Amino acid sequence: MTSKFDDKVVVVTGGTSGIGLATAKAFATEGASVFITGRRQDALDAAVRQIGGKVTGVRGDMSKLADIDRLYDAIQQKHAQIDVVFANAGGGKMAPLGAITEEHYQHTFDTNVKGVLFTVQKALPLLKDGASVILTSSTTSISGTPAFSVYSATKAAVRNFARNWILDLKDRHIRVNAISPGVTDTAGLDELFGGGEQAKGTKDYLASLIPAGRVGQPEEIARAVLFLASDEASFVNGIELFVDGGQVQI
């Protein structure tokens, strides 16, 4: 622990499991006041207990603008400014081209694109000049995956938000970067892969394709997010940082 985020206010959306939970823990360990969001109150309460430190849970679905407003209202009651926003809430399900429905398309884009857009936009009045914004993209932003085109398209959109927003926010010196995890060992990934032995078999196969020889851990992604949020990354802006064991570099 270095306390490098002492007196910093950090927002982590989708902070109740996986990468979001690991990142919220890491920020809290470094002394930050952390606000996390989640859609289910029981999961949110469990995450708050697990994270410890100066953490506040705000129930909300980031695809709903009223819930985003409630998040920032809760922050404003305690703090005058926000130092870091990690717009991480998102997800997706597999569907081949012939099986994509309007509902599947709308839900995925609302969660992964609309949610990220308005999470950042509505933070602007509270964001400190010189703040850091990190967006969760994915290795799917540049590589094809069978039956995963809608999710992949959303993550390509998120990556391009970073490219454009650094221009919109340059006068305020707010840095915007995208983090793109590869295959990461989370409950959400297990669910996507069908759970149990099926999920294990899929992860083992994918691990064989990764130069590092294994899948990633949420804590490894979290460390990369903290780097992008820190003063050590003060001249890092608009990038897509792949944390994938080399998966899409070959």
C-alpha positions in Angstrom: 0.0 0.0 0.0 1.4 3.4 -1.1 -1.6 5.6 -0.3 -1.1 7.2 -3.7 -4.9 7.8 -3.9 -5.3 9.4 -0.5 -7.9 12.2 -0.6 -9.0 11.1 -4.1 -12.6 10.5 -5.0 -13.0 7.6 -7.4 -16.1 6.2 -9.2 -16.2 2.6 -10.3 -19.4 1.6 -12.2 -20.2 -2.1 -12.2 -18.2 -2.5 -9.0 -19.8 -5.6 -7.5 -17.9 -8.3 -9.2 -15.0 -9.2 -11.5 -12.8 -6.5 -12.7 -14.9 -3.7 -11.2 -14.8 -5.2 -7.8 -11.0 -5.9 -7.9 -10.4 -2.3 -9.1 -12.6 -0.8 -6.4 -10.7 -2.8 -3.8 -7.3 -1.6 -5.2 -8.4 2.0 -5.1 -9.7 1.7 -1.5 -6.5 0.0 -0.4 -4.6 3.0 -1.8 -6.7 5.4 0.3 -9.3 6.6 -2.1 -12.9 7.4 -1.3 -14.6 4.9 -3.7 -18.2 5.0 -5.0 -19.4 1.8 -6.7 -22.5 0.9 -8.6 -24.4 -2.3 -9.1 -27.9 -3.3 -10.1 -28.7 -5.7 -7.3 -28.8 -4.4 -3.7 -27.6 -7.8 -2.2 -24.6 -7.9 -4.5 -23.9 -4.2 -3.8 -24.0 -4.7 0.0 -21.7 -7.8 -0.3 -19.2 -5.8 -2.4 -19.1 -2.9 0.1 -18.4 -5.3 2.9 -15.6 -7.0 0.9 -14.0 -3.8 -0.3 -13.8 -2.1 3.1 -12.2 1.3 3.6 -14.0 4.4 2.4 -16.4 2.8 0.0 -20.1 3.8 -0.7 -22.4 1.7 -2.8 -25.1 3.3 -4.9 -27.6 1.0 -6.5 -28.2 1.8 -10.2 -28.4 0.6 -13.8 -26.0 2.7 -15.8 -28.1 2.3 -18.9 -30.7 4.5 -17.2 -30.0 8.2 -17.0 -32.0 8.7 -13.8 -29.8 6.1 -12.0 -26.7 7.9 -13.2 -28.1 11.2 -11.9 -28.7 9.5 -8.6 -25.1 8.3 -8.4 -23.7 11.8 -8.9 -26.2 13.3 -6.5 -25.0 10.8 -3.8 -21.4 11.8 -4.5 -22.1 15.5 -4.4 -23.6 15.2 -0.9 -20.1 14.1 0.3 -17.6 15.6 -2.1 -17.1 18.7 -4.2 -15.1 17.0 -6.9 -14.3 13.6 -8.6 -10.7 12.7 -9.4 -11.2 9.4 -11.3 -14.1 7.8 -13.2 -13.7 4.1 -14.2 -16.7 3.6 -16.5 -16.7 -0.2 -16.3 -20.3 -1.3 -16.2 -21.1 -3.5 -19.1 -21.7 -7.0 -20.4 -23.0 -9.1 -23.3 -24.3 -12.4 -24.4 -23.4 -14.5 -27.4 -25.6 -14.6 -30.5 -24.7 -15.5 -34.1 -25.7 -13.0 -36.8 -28.8 -15.0 -37.7 -30.1 -15.0 -34.1 -29.5 -11.4 -33.1 -32.8 -9.8 -32.0 -33.7 -6.1 -31.6 -33.9 -6.7 -27.9 -30.4 -8.2 -27.8 -28.9 -5.3 -29.8 -30.7 -2.6 -27.8 -29.8 -4.0 -24.4 -26.1 -4.5 -25.3 -25.7 -1.0 -26.8 -27.7 0.7 -24.0 -25.5 -0.9 -21.3 -22.1 -0.7 -23.0 -22.3 2.4 -25.1 -25.1 4.6 -23.9 -24.2 3.8 -20.3 -20.5 4.7 -20.7 -21.4 7.9 -22.7 -23.7 9.3 -20.1 -21.7 8.1 -17.1 -18.8 10.3 -18.3 -20.9 13.2 -19.6 -22.9 13.5 -16.4 -19.6 13.4 -14.3 -18.3 16.5 -16.1 -19.6 19.1 -13.7 -17.9 17.3 -10.8 -14.8 16.1 -12.6 -11.7 18.0 -11.4 -9.6 19.6 -14.1 -6.7 17.2 -14.7 -8.9 14.2 -13.7 -8.6 10.7 -15.2 -11.3 8.8 -17.0 -10.8 5.1 -17.8 -13.2 3.2 -20.1 -13.5 -0.6 -20.2 -13.1 -1.7 -23.8 -12.1 -5.3 -24.7 -9.7 -7.2 -27.0 -12.8 -7.8 -29.0 -12.5 -4.2 -30.1 -9.9 -5.3 -32.7 -10.4 -9.1 -33.1 -13.2 -11.2 -34.3 -15.1 -13.6 -32.1 -17.8 -16.0 -33.4 -21.4 -15.1 -32.3 -20.1 -12.0 -30.4 -20.5 -9.2 -33.0 -22.8 -7.0 -31.1 -20.7 -6.9 -27.9 -17.6 -6.5 -30.0 -19.1 -3.5 -31.8 -20.0 -1.8 -28.5 -16.4 -2.2 -27.3 -15.0 -0.7 -30.5 -17.3 2.2 -29.9 -16.0 2.6 -26.4 -12.5 2.6 -27.6 -13.3 5.4 -30.0 -14.9 7.5 -27.3 -11.5 7.8 -25.8 -10.0 9.0 -29.1 -12.6 11.7 -29.4 -13.1 12.8 -25.8 -9.5 13.7 -25.3 -10.1 16.4 -27.9 -13.4 17.5 -26.3 -11.7 17.7 -22.8 -8.2 18.9 -23.7 -8.8 22.4 -22.3 -9.6 20.9 -18.9 -6.6 18.5 -19.2 -8.8 15.5 -18.4 -7.1 12.3 -19.7 -9.3 9.6 -21.2 -7.9 6.1 -21.8 -9.4 2.7 -22.6 -8.4 -0.5 -20.9 -8.9 -3.7 -23.0 -8.7 -6.9 -20.9 -8.3 -10.2 -22.6 -9.7 -13.5 -21.3 -10.1 -12.8 -17.5 -11.1 -15.3 -14.8 -14.4 -13.8 -13.6 -17.8 -15.2 -12.7 -19.3 -13.3 -15.7 -16.9 -15.1 -18.1 -17.9 -18.4 -16.6 -21.5 -17.6 -17.1 -20.8 -16.5 -20.7 -19.0 -19.8 -21.4 -21.8 -22.0 -20.0 -20.5 -22.6 -16.4 -18.9 -25.6 -14.8 -16.7 -27.9 -16.9 -17.8 -26.3 -20.1 -16.5 -22.9 -19.0 -13.3 -24.5 -17.7 -12.7 -26.3 -21.0 -13.2 -23.1 -22.9 -10.9 -21.1 -20.7 -8.2 -23.9 -20.9 -8.4 -23.8 -24.7 -8.2 -20.0 -24.8 -5.2 -20.1 -22.4 -3.4 -22.3 -24.9 -3.7 -19.5 -27.4 -2.3 -16.7 -25.1 1.5 -16.2 -25.2 1.5 -15.8 -21.4 0.0 -19.3 -21.2 -2.9 -18.5 -18.9 -6.0 -16.4 -18.6 -5.8 -13.1 -16.6 -6.9 -12.4 -13.1 -9.1 -9.4 -12.2 -6.4 -8.0 -9.9 -4.0 -7.7 -12.9 -6.5 -5.6 -14.8 -7.1 -3.5 -11.7 -3.4 -2.7 -11.4 -3.4 -1.4 -15.0 -6.4 0.8 -14.3 -4.7 2.3 -11.3 -1.7 3.0 -13.4 -3.8 4.9 -15.9 -5.5 6.8 -13.1 -2.2 7.8 -11.4 0.2 10.6 -11.8 2.7 8.1 -13.3 0.5 8.1 -16.4 0.3 11.9 -16.6 1.3 11.9 -20.3 -0.7 8.9 -21.3 -3.9 10.0 -23.1 -6.3 8.4 -25.6 -4.6 5.0 -25.6 -6.1 1.5 -25.6 -4.0 -0.5 -23.1 -4.3 -4.2 -23.8 -4.0 -6.3 -20.6 -4.3 -9.7 -22.3 -1.1 -11.7 -21.9 -0.3 -10.9 -25.5 -3.4 -12.4 -26.9 -4.1 -9.9 -29.7 -0.5 -9.0 -30.3 0.2 -12.1 -32.4 
